[in-house]
Amino acid sequence: MVTAIVMIDVEADRIGEAAQAIADLPGVDQVYSCAGDVDLVAIVSVADHAAVADLVPSRISKVPGVTRTVTHIAFRSYSQRDTADAFSIGLQD
C-alpha cells in the first residue's frame, strides 16, 4: 500500500465542488480544505506507485477547477494512534 499526500490548487470559486469530486475518486481517503499555500490536501491510499502515477495526473488533475498538484509520497506513519494500537495487541481489559 502506498500513501500519498497531494497538495492541490483550485480556482477560488470551485473549491467545494472540486473537493467533493476528488473525495469521490477511488483511492482518495480524505480531502481537506485548508488555509495556507494550497487550497486542498488529499490523502491517497493505493496499491502501488503506478496507481499514484495514474490517479494524480489522470484523475485528480482533470477535476474541473484544479490548476496544480504537488504529490508527496509517505515513507512511514508516526501517528500516536498507530503506535498505541501496536502496543495494545494481545492486551485484554
Number of C-alpha atoms within 10 A of each C-alpha: 9 15 22 20 18 22 19 25 19 21 13 10 9 12 19 13 13 21 24 11 15 23 19 13 13 12 17 20 15 15 22 14 14 10 8 7 9 16 18 23 20 21 19 25 19 17 11 11 14 10 15 21 12 11 19 17 13 11 14 23 18 14 16 15 18 21 12 15 18 12 17 12 13 13 9 7 10 8 9 9 9 11 11 10 10 10 9 10 8 6 6 5 2
